Amino acid sequence: MSNASPSASGKPGRKQLIIIVLLLIFGAILGALILRSGGTKPAGDSHGHEEGAKSGKDDGHGHAEEAGGHAEDAMPKGPNGGQLFTEGDFGLELLLVEEGGEPRFKSWLYDKKQPMPLTGTEVAVTLTRPNGDEQEVTLRPAGQVLTSAQTVPEPHIFDASVAVQTPKEPYLFSFSQQEGKVNMTDAQIQAASISLDTSVPATIRSALQFPGEIKFNEDRTAHIVPRVAGVVESVQANLGQQVKKGQVLAVISSAAVSETRSELQAAQRRRELAQTTYEREQSLWQQKISPEQDVLQARQALREAEITVANATQKLQTLGASTSGGALGRLELRAPFDGMVVEKHIALGEAVKEDASVFTLSDLSSVWAELSVAARDLAQVRVGERVVVRAGASDAVANGTVAYVGSLIGEQTRTAPARVVLPNPQGAWRPGLFVTVEVLAAEKPSAVTVASSALQTLDDKPVVFLKVPGGFVPQPVQTGRTDGKRVEILSGLKPGASVAAAGSFVVKSEQGKSSATHTH
């Protein structure tokens, strides 16, 4: 047929083409919209996603909290590296720095995150230490920063409140600083065998300790010398032998003694002759046969002979020789008192000089403990003060009193000598033994004391480790007297405080590890 429709001929009509074109245009527009919507977040979703990640808000003290736990860095930092505290548009940055070895606070103020003028603004930081001490630190303008006039001493462990007064309104913030704290649980403390001690009042007998040495009692020590030259005939005493007073130690043959003894014997013969002559002349004078002048001359000769005998006798006694008979040159060396032969420098047949020290004899029933006292301690070391002497090489202990304190101070040592006389009946105190001499003073009450084992040293300063919740903190103290068991605390600690005692060195070791990364 000649009148066939477009559909019948297999070709689309105009109307159908228009519909296809419209569908293609609509599909392109719709695809473009889909692609665009897939790469863009809804306006409201942007804020909702951020809040899902961090739901906490600033609490007004600069502490940020996170949902489900605490942030790793809860305290935000300011532009200068200090802790940042904010409240509304106001911000305060606080930093503890060391300048010239002196820790001080510095602070910057912000208004809408921009530095604000410091005129008319006052900042005060109140620090409360673990021992209860409080310190108020005032910050004053110094250029574009507030700086504290007071230093902040170590350790930097405290609870702090920051009071700010601006021309508009006041602000108050708070924070804690735990620099140097040793974190230990009760179980760890028990496992480390750390015992606790409480600071309490106690009576302390102060004592000073001095190194000393046992010496011979020089009042009972003799150096035996022959007094004349001679040759040794015999030696009866041996080194270390106990001898009695008057006992013969050695015999020396001396020409000088022989001459003196011969002189004595001759004088004795002359005295005997003079005595006989005097008696005869006196008898003749009484019988009126001889004149009185002959009697007086005989008496004068007798007196001169007696003087000669006395002089020779005195010479022998001075030499230590006896006046009795025997060998003319025999000289016996005898012990002047009971004692021990502690030195011997003589042998049979040896020629000795008159000033040679052949024996040293000492009575060891008493000895001296000698010590050196520094000038600063002389006021406490006086004659009559009680002392306790302890041997360094044994458990020997003896009580005594100070018997002597020197009046002069040595130019080189700047010390004065002192001594204690010790009884030594058993011979336990041997000369040459090193000892510790403890001078005891009067007992005095102390308001605060701790066990001696609680005291440690940090940076060459005495500290105790104060027990706080969760561990220990180092607390500097000023010490006073000690009796070896307890130490007086003059400042830095209050009564009733709990500190680490036995085993405190373990806490010090842990504290040393944590302080290796100490920064401000």
KOLPA-57497 format. One line per field, with one value per residue (C-alpha): residue number from 1; residue in one letter; chain; x, y, z. Coordinates in nm, 3 decimals. Last residue first. Example, Ala and Ser with C-alpha at 12.3 -4.5 7.8 and 13.67 -1.06 7.14 Angstrom:
BEGIN
k <- 2;1;
r <- s;a;
c <- A;A;
c1 <- 1.367;1.230;
c2 <- -0.106;-0.450;
c3 <- 0.714;0.780;
This chain:
BEGIN
k <- 520;519;518;517;516;515;514;513;512;511;510;509;508;507;506;505;504;503;502;501;500;499;498;497;496;495;494;493;492;491;490;489;488;487;486;485;484;483;482;481;480;479;478;477;476;475;474;473;472;471;470;469;468;467;466;465;464;463;462;461;460;459;458;457;456;455;454;453;452;451;450;449;448;447;446;445;444;443;442;441;440;439;438;437;436;435;434;433;432;431;430;429;428;427;426;425;424;423;422;421;420;419;418;417;416;415;414;413;412;411;410;409;408;407;406;405;404;403;402;401;400;399;398;397;396;395;394;393;392;391;390;389;388;387;386;385;384;383;382;381;380;379;378;377;376;375;374;373;372;371;370;369;368;367;366;365;364;363;362;361;360;359;358;357;356;355;354;353;352;351;350;349;348;347;346;345;344;343;342;341;340;339;338;337;336;335;334;333;332;331;330;329;328;327;326;325;324;323;322;321;320;319;318;317;316;315;314;313;312;311;310;309;308;307;306;305;304;303;302;301;300;299;298;297;296;295;294;293;292;291;290;289;288;287;286;285;284;283;282;281;280;279;278;277;276;275;274;273;272;271;270;269;268;267;266;265;264;263;262;261;260;259;258;257;256;255;254;253;252;251;250;249;248;247;246;245;244;243;242;241;240;239;238;237;236;235;234;233;232;231;230;229;228;227;226;225;224;223;222;221;220;219;218;217;216;215;214;213;212;211;210;209;208;207;206;205;204;203;202;201;200;199;198;197;196;195;194;193;192;191;190;189;188;187;186;185;184;183;182;181;180;179;178;177;176;175;174;173;172;171;170;169;168;167;166;165;164;163;162;161;160;159;158;157;156;155;154;153;152;151;150;149;148;147;146;145;144;143;142;141;140;139;138;137;136;135;134;133;132;131;130;129;128;127;126;125;124;123;122;121;120;119;118;117;116;115;114;113;112;111;110;109;108;107;106;105;104;103;102;101;100;99;98;97;96;95;94;93;92;91;90;89;88;87;86;85;84;83;82;81;80;79;78;77;76;75;74;73;72;71;70;69;68;67;66;65;64;63;62;61;60;59;58;57;56;55;54;53;52;51;50;49;48;47;46;45;44;43;42;41;40;39;38;37;36;35;34;33;32;31;30;29;28;27;26;25;24;23;22;21;20;19;18;17;16;15;14;13;12;11;10;9;8;7;6;5;4;3;2;1;
r <- h;t;h;t;a;s;s;k;g;q;e;s;k;v;v;f;s;g;a;a;a;v;s;a;g;p;k;l;g;s;l;i;e;v;r;k;g;d;t;r;g;t;q;v;p;q;p;v;f;g;g;p;v;k;l;f;v;v;p;k;d;d;l;t;q;l;a;s;s;a;v;t;v;a;s;p;k;e;a;a;l;v;e;v;t;v;f;l;g;p;r;w;a;g;q;p;n;p;l;v;v;r;a;p;a;t;r;t;q;e;g;i;l;s;g;v;y;a;v;t;g;n;a;v;a;d;s;a;g;a;r;v;v;v;r;e;g;v;r;v;q;a;l;d;r;a;a;v;s;l;e;a;w;v;s;s;l;d;s;l;t;f;v;s;a;d;e;k;v;a;e;g;l;a;i;h;k;e;v;v;m;g;d;f;p;a;r;l;e;l;r;g;l;a;g;g;s;t;s;a;g;l;t;q;l;k;q;t;a;n;a;v;t;i;e;a;e;r;l;a;q;r;a;q;l;v;d;q;e;p;s;i;k;q;q;w;l;s;q;e;r;e;y;t;t;q;a;l;e;r;r;r;q;a;a;q;l;e;s;r;t;e;s;v;a;a;s;s;i;v;a;l;v;q;g;k;k;v;q;q;g;l;n;a;q;v;s;e;v;v;g;a;v;r;p;v;i;h;a;t;r;d;e;n;f;k;i;e;g;p;f;q;l;a;s;r;i;t;a;p;v;s;t;d;l;s;i;s;a;a;q;i;q;a;d;t;m;n;v;k;g;e;q;q;s;f;s;f;l;y;p;e;k;p;t;q;v;a;v;s;a;d;f;i;h;p;e;p;v;t;q;a;s;t;l;v;q;g;a;p;r;l;t;v;e;q;e;d;g;n;p;r;t;l;t;v;a;v;e;t;g;t;l;p;m;p;q;k;k;d;y;l;w;s;k;f;r;p;e;g;g;e;e;v;l;l;l;e;l;g;f;d;g;e;t;f;l;q;g;g;n;p;g;k;p;m;a;d;e;a;h;g;g;a;e;e;a;h;g;h;g;d;d;k;g;s;k;a;g;e;e;h;g;h;s;d;g;a;p;k;t;g;g;s;r;l;i;l;a;g;l;i;a;g;f;i;l;l;l;v;i;i;i;l;q;k;r;g;p;k;g;s;a;s;p;s;a;n;s;m;
c <- A;A;A;A;A;A;A;A;A;A;A;A;A;A;A;A;A;A;A;A;A;A;A;A;A;A;A;A;A;A;A;A;A;A;A;A;A;A;A;A;A;A;A;A;A;A;A;A;A;A;A;A;A;A;A;A;A;A;A;A;A;A;A;A;A;A;A;A;A;A;A;A;A;A;A;A;A;A;A;A;A;A;A;A;A;A;A;A;A;A;A;A;A;A;A;A;A;A;A;A;A;A;A;A;A;A;A;A;A;A;A;A;A;A;A;A;A;A;A;A;A;A;A;A;A;A;A;A;A;A;A;A;A;A;A;A;A;A;A;A;A;A;A;A;A;A;A;A;A;A;A;A;A;A;A;A;A;A;A;A;A;A;A;A;A;A;A;A;A;A;A;A;A;A;A;A;A;A;A;A;A;A;A;A;A;A;A;A;A;A;A;A;A;A;A;A;A;A;A;A;A;A;A;A;A;A;A;A;A;A;A;A;A;A;A;A;A;A;A;A;A;A;A;A;A;A;A;A;A;A;A;A;A;A;A;A;A;A;A;A;A;A;A;A;A;A;A;A;A;A;A;A;A;A;A;A;A;A;A;A;A;A;A;A;A;A;A;A;A;A;A;A;A;A;A;A;A;A;A;A;A;A;A;A;A;A;A;A;A;A;A;A;A;A;A;A;A;A;A;A;A;A;A;A;A;A;A;A;A;A;A;A;A;A;A;A;A;A;A;A;A;A;A;A;A;A;A;A;A;A;A;A;A;A;A;A;A;A;A;A;A;A;A;A;A;A;A;A;A;A;A;A;A;A;A;A;A;A;A;A;A;A;A;A;A;A;A;A;A;A;A;A;A;A;A;A;A;A;A;A;A;A;A;A;A;A;A;A;A;A;A;A;A;A;A;A;A;A;A;A;A;A;A;A;A;A;A;A;A;A;A;A;A;A;A;A;A;A;A;A;A;A;A;A;A;A;A;A;A;A;A;A;A;A;A;A;A;A;A;A;A;A;A;A;A;A;A;A;A;A;A;A;A;A;A;A;A;A;A;A;A;A;A;A;A;A;A;A;A;A;A;A;A;A;A;A;A;A;A;A;A;A;A;A;A;A;A;A;A;A;A;A;A;A;A;A;A;A;A;A;A;A;A;A;A;A;A;A;A;A;A;A;A;A;A;A;A;A;A;A;
c1 <- 6.018;6.224;6.327;6.391;6.638;6.409;6.197;6.489;6.621;6.282;6.291;6.632;6.521;6.219;6.449;6.676;6.374;6.402;6.372;6.192;5.945;5.749;5.410;5.345;5.210;5.415;5.500;5.790;6.001;6.171;6.384;6.362;6.547;6.690;6.620;6.833;7.189;7.128;7.061;7.051;6.916;6.789;6.637;6.396;6.330;6.024;6.052;5.710;5.585;5.320;4.955;4.806;5.093;5.379;5.656;6.003;6.253;6.510;6.859;7.033;7.336;7.121;6.903;7.010;6.817;6.682;6.422;6.684;6.749;6.390;6.196;6.173;5.949;5.905;6.244;6.307;6.665;6.906;7.248;7.555;7.733;8.074;8.106;8.463;8.503;8.806;9.119;9.349;9.714;9.748;9.540;9.212;9.113;9.388;9.149;9.194;9.193;9.051;9.010;9.151;8.994;9.196;9.167;9.378;9.261;9.187;9.280;9.486;9.774;9.798;9.695;9.451;9.582;9.414;9.410;9.123;9.199;9.022;8.703;8.501;8.463;8.241;8.372;8.259;8.437;8.244;8.552;8.749;8.610;8.628;8.365;8.429;8.132;8.186;8.072;8.187;8.430;8.666;8.477;8.371;8.052;8.204;8.504;8.288;8.339;8.714;8.745;8.831;9.110;9.097;9.311;9.183;9.437;9.519;9.483;9.594;9.845;10.134;10.403;10.774;10.992;11.338;11.683;11.632;11.994;12.104;12.414;12.527;12.508;12.770;12.596;12.725;12.373;12.104;11.910;11.635;11.317;10.972;10.638;10.779;10.466;10.398;10.453;10.666;11.022;11.152;11.524;11.840;12.132;12.475;12.782;13.113;13.239;13.131;12.958;12.897;12.600;12.570;12.327;12.345;12.067;12.310;12.164;12.185;12.553;12.622;12.428;12.641;12.960;12.836;12.722;13.063;13.242;13.013;13.085;13.461;13.426;13.231;13.498;13.779;13.594;13.543;13.916;14.001;13.760;13.908;14.263;14.156;14.018;14.371;14.491;14.559;14.277;14.114;13.809;14.047;14.208;13.865;13.759;14.086;14.034;13.667;13.765;14.050;13.825;13.554;13.811;13.943;13.592;13.515;13.833;13.734;13.380;13.527;13.747;13.442;13.243;13.516;13.547;13.166;13.200;13.490;13.313;12.991;13.183;13.356;13.017;12.912;12.541;12.279;11.922;11.556;11.598;11.259;11.211;10.839;10.708;10.737;10.488;10.672;10.575;10.937;11.171;11.332;11.645;11.919;12.282;12.629;12.544;12.848;12.867;12.783;12.605;12.244;12.132;11.798;11.450;11.163;10.871;10.492;10.239;10.174;10.205;9.903;9.979;9.754;9.415;9.310;9.023;8.757;8.505;8.132;7.921;7.614;7.271;7.050;6.714;6.380;6.094;5.808;5.663;5.715;5.556;5.759;5.675;5.850;5.963;6.011;5.998;5.704;5.516;5.561;5.464;5.144;5.059;5.095;5.392;5.415;5.725;5.644;5.917;5.689;5.332;5.183;4.811;4.573;4.328;4.166;3.992;3.887;3.805;3.620;3.672;3.996;4.143;4.191;4.333;4.353;4.545;4.504;4.776;4.813;5.180;5.482;5.757;6.030;6.200;6.169;5.936;6.108;5.928;5.891;5.676;5.676;5.386;5.476;5.473;5.724;5.761;5.413;5.383;5.313;5.260;5.345;5.171;5.326;5.147;5.291;5.064;5.327;5.198;5.258;4.982;5.075;4.878;4.930;4.847;4.778;4.689;4.578;4.556;4.782;4.857;4.716;4.565;4.733;4.479;4.301;3.968;4.133;4.465;4.691;5.053;5.216;5.560;5.629;5.980;6.244;6.587;6.891;6.975;6.629;6.426;6.074;5.726;5.465;5.111;4.889;4.568;4.266;3.951;3.690;3.479;3.693;4.029;4.338;4.641;4.940;5.267;5.439;5.462;5.165;4.947;4.910;4.593;4.582;4.424;4.711;4.621;4.251;4.050;3.775;3.441;3.370;3.668;3.747;3.945;4.089;4.166;3.991;3.663;3.544;3.634;3.383;3.376;3.204;3.516;3.487;3.107;3.112;3.324;3.089;2.780;2.932;3.000;2.678;2.467;2.604;2.560;2.885;3.000;3.163;2.853;2.615;2.811;2.811;2.438;2.362;2.568;2.389;2.046;2.143;2.271;1.958;1.729;1.911;1.892;1.521;1.449;1.632;1.438;1.102;1.187;1.283;0.953;0.756;0.949;0.876;1.106;1.186;1.075;0.827;0.528;0.614;0.613;0.260;0.198;-0.024;0.109;0.000;
c2 <- 2.286;1.974;1.661;1.367;1.194;1.292;0.981;0.744;0.929;0.906;0.530;0.516;0.750;0.527;0.226;0.426;0.467;0.097;0.151;0.482;0.616;0.905;0.953;1.298;1.316;1.616;1.863;1.854;2.115;2.268;2.173;1.797;1.613;1.278;0.943;0.633;0.768;1.016;1.308;1.685;1.918;1.862;2.102;1.927;1.895;1.676;1.420;1.283;0.930;0.699;0.681;0.891;1.070;0.936;1.191;1.090;1.266;1.513;1.639;1.852;1.757;1.748;1.485;1.328;1.074;1.067;0.803;0.561;0.803;0.760;1.084;1.364;1.666;1.863;1.774;1.725;1.768;1.517;1.664;1.592;1.266;1.264;0.962;0.846;0.608;0.381;0.288;0.046;0.157;0.080;-0.225;-0.182;-0.540;-0.572;-0.730;-0.461;-0.170;0.136;0.419;0.772;1.000;1.246;1.574;1.749;2.080;2.118;2.366;2.088;2.304;2.576;2.341;2.485;2.549;2.490;2.113;1.917;1.664;1.398;1.357;1.093;0.720;0.440;0.139;-0.064;-0.357;-0.504;-0.539;-0.372;-0.018;-0.013;0.195;0.463;0.620;0.962;1.160;1.520;1.582;1.811;1.977;1.879;2.071;2.420;2.271;2.157;2.455;2.449;2.092;1.828;1.577;1.245;1.036;0.733;0.682;0.355;0.198;-0.143;-0.126;-0.017;0.055;-0.031;0.074;-0.087;-0.007;0.363;0.467;0.780;0.637;0.449;0.073;-0.186;-0.515;-0.832;-0.968;-0.775;-0.450;-0.264;-0.392;-0.230;-0.315;-0.468;-0.485;-0.318;-0.302;-0.002;0.139;-0.184;-0.234;-0.187;-0.328;-0.169;-0.377;-0.188;-0.247;-0.610;-0.677;-0.472;-0.244;0.113;0.018;0.171;0.382;0.640;0.902;0.658;0.603;0.976;1.030;0.771;0.940;1.276;1.129;0.966;1.293;1.484;1.234;1.276;1.656;1.624;1.394;1.633;1.921;1.712;1.627;2.000;2.087;1.822;1.944;2.301;2.182;2.118;1.768;1.616;1.765;1.422;1.555;1.679;1.337;1.169;1.420;1.368;0.990;1.011;1.252;1.034;0.725;0.912;1.054;0.706;0.571;0.868;0.809;0.444;0.548;0.797;0.528;0.301;0.577;0.666;0.301;0.299;0.605;0.459;0.128;0.303;0.498;0.180;0.018;-0.347;-0.365;-0.595;-0.628;-0.621;-0.668;-0.654;-0.346;-0.309;-0.626;-0.746;-0.867;-0.989;-0.861;-0.836;-1.028;-0.938;-1.102;-0.959;-1.017;-0.858;-0.567;-0.342;0.013;0.379;0.545;0.661;0.302;0.416;0.275;0.456;0.464;0.460;0.511;0.885;0.831;0.605;0.431;0.523;0.410;0.606;0.840;0.932;1.176;1.145;1.419;1.331;1.473;1.288;1.315;1.320;1.262;1.440;1.242;1.210;0.878;0.599;0.377;0.057;-0.020;-0.393;-0.350;-0.592;-0.395;-0.069;-0.236;-0.372;-0.033;0.117;0.325;0.644;0.843;1.212;1.422;1.675;1.632;1.976;2.027;2.285;2.556;2.861;3.170;3.475;3.832;4.097;4.402;4.565;4.214;4.025;3.675;3.416;3.100;2.802;2.543;2.191;2.105;1.907;2.118;1.992;2.231;2.599;2.842;3.181;3.496;3.808;3.621;3.745;3.878;3.922;4.200;4.416;4.297;4.300;4.148;3.793;3.724;3.383;3.271;2.973;2.719;2.438;2.139;1.866;1.787;2.149;2.405;2.674;2.998;3.180;3.552;3.752;4.124;4.320;4.700;4.731;4.394;4.479;4.183;3.937;3.796;3.464;3.644;3.831;3.684;3.713;3.586;3.441;3.360;3.165;3.136;2.865;3.004;2.841;3.158;3.162;2.846;2.841;2.761;2.863;3.001;3.106;3.289;3.321;3.534;3.500;3.262;3.111;2.981;2.835;2.751;2.569;2.707;2.640;3.007;2.990;2.827;2.460;2.268;2.066;1.723;1.590;1.223;1.308;1.141;0.879;0.784;1.123;1.351;1.615;1.936;2.100;2.475;2.577;2.695;2.342;2.342;2.124;1.749;1.578;1.527;1.286;1.288;1.665;1.692;1.465;1.666;1.994;1.882;1.688;2.009;2.146;1.821;1.674;1.697;1.437;1.208;1.505;1.617;1.275;1.239;1.584;1.514;1.188;1.359;1.621;1.359;1.147;1.446;1.530;1.168;1.146;1.470;1.345;1.017;1.202;1.430;1.133;0.963;1.261;1.283;0.923;0.640;0.434;0.065;0.138;0.025;0.263;0.549;0.458;0.308;0.511;0.351;0.000;
c3 <- 8.263;8.196;8.387;8.152;8.384;8.674;8.622;8.661;8.964;9.131;9.092;9.258;9.537;9.599;9.629;9.862;10.089;10.172;10.546;10.596;10.338;10.490;10.658;10.802;11.157;11.266;10.987;10.746;10.567;10.869;11.171;11.124;11.403;11.296;11.459;11.514;11.500;11.780;11.549;11.576;11.311;10.958;10.708;10.475;10.101;10.023;9.744;9.641;9.699;9.552;9.447;9.725;9.898;10.111;10.157;10.044;10.268;10.148;10.240;9.974;9.764;9.447;9.614;9.944;10.151;10.507;10.586;10.726;11.012;11.128;11.144;11.398;11.450;11.775;11.922;12.295;12.422;12.573;12.665;12.458;12.385;12.217;11.989;11.935;11.642;11.659;11.465;11.650;11.664;12.035;12.128;12.310;12.399;12.663;12.914;13.183;12.935;13.109;12.860;12.896;12.633;12.433;12.247;11.987;11.835;11.464;11.194;11.029;10.902;11.167;11.446;11.698;12.050;12.386;12.349;12.500;12.773;12.979;12.776;12.954;12.914;12.792;12.603;12.302;12.135;11.843;11.625;11.346;11.378;11.757;11.930;12.193;12.370;12.524;12.825;12.853;13.141;12.950;12.668;12.319;12.242;12.209;12.028;11.737;11.504;11.564;11.440;11.699;11.643;11.828;12.063;12.253;12.529;12.701;13.046;13.179;12.896;13.123;12.867;12.848;12.559;12.569;12.426;12.363;12.300;12.490;12.669;12.364;12.321;12.226;12.151;12.318;12.378;12.192;12.243;12.058;12.223;12.196;12.361;12.682;12.894;13.226;13.599;13.690;13.657;13.499;13.570;13.363;13.567;13.533;13.627;13.592;13.951;13.965;14.290;14.603;14.664;14.537;14.259;13.915;13.765;13.632;13.861;14.150;14.077;14.067;14.389;14.569;14.449;14.581;14.912;14.965;14.885;15.122;15.399;15.344;15.367;15.694;15.841;15.745;15.917;16.231;16.242;16.210;16.491;16.718;16.650;16.735;17.066;17.192;17.266;17.611;17.812;17.844;17.651;17.385;17.360;17.319;17.048;16.865;16.865;16.744;16.470;16.348;16.335;16.138;15.900;15.835;15.769;15.544;15.348;15.296;15.180;14.942;14.788;14.751;14.588;14.343;14.248;14.183;13.965;13.769;13.715;13.609;13.348;13.229;13.163;13.156;13.078;13.230;13.088;13.194;13.570;13.749;13.966;13.885;13.732;13.372;13.111;12.803;12.456;12.338;12.565;12.898;13.050;12.826;12.927;12.913;12.683;12.628;12.755;12.715;13.003;13.051;12.962;12.812;12.892;12.720;12.960;12.908;13.188;13.148;12.773;12.777;12.451;12.158;12.029;11.723;11.650;11.396;11.540;11.595;11.749;11.949;12.009;12.250;12.085;12.262;12.023;11.847;11.555;11.179;11.087;10.931;10.637;10.535;10.181;10.126;9.744;9.724;9.990;9.805;9.477;9.634;9.779;9.432;9.330;9.125;9.211;9.178;9.020;8.847;8.971;8.893;8.954;8.806;8.903;8.741;8.876;8.676;8.778;8.568;8.345;8.455;8.490;8.817;8.774;9.052;8.964;9.199;9.235;9.367;9.415;9.304;9.153;9.381;9.379;9.462;9.281;9.275;9.381;9.164;8.914;8.554;8.343;7.979;7.717;7.901;8.258;8.412;8.762;8.875;9.245;9.390;9.707;9.881;10.097;10.307;10.363;10.321;9.971;9.867;9.809;9.556;9.524;9.193;9.178;8.859;8.857;8.551;8.542;8.239;8.081;7.735;7.548;7.315;7.063;7.108;7.163;7.449;7.555;7.859;7.888;8.198;8.332;8.651;8.793;8.840;8.935;8.766;8.572;8.421;8.470;8.330;8.460;8.199;8.232;7.938;8.021;7.789;7.793;7.515;7.720;7.994;7.890;8.055;7.840;7.985;7.847;7.516;7.412;7.167;7.432;7.510;7.588;7.912;7.860;7.650;7.630;7.643;7.912;7.854;7.687;7.539;7.562;7.824;7.776;8.086;8.042;8.356;8.196;8.137;7.769;7.587;7.531;7.237;7.032;6.736;6.723;6.760;6.450;6.253;6.357;6.253;5.894;5.874;5.890;5.567;5.380;5.267;4.899;4.669;4.622;4.566;4.259;4.098;4.154;4.013;3.701;3.654;3.680;3.426;3.185;3.234;3.170;2.847;2.728;2.811;2.624;2.318;2.322;2.351;2.060;1.849;1.923;1.809;1.489;1.392;1.431;1.114;1.073;0.777;0.982;1.248;0.999;0.875;0.517;0.263;-0.073;0.000;
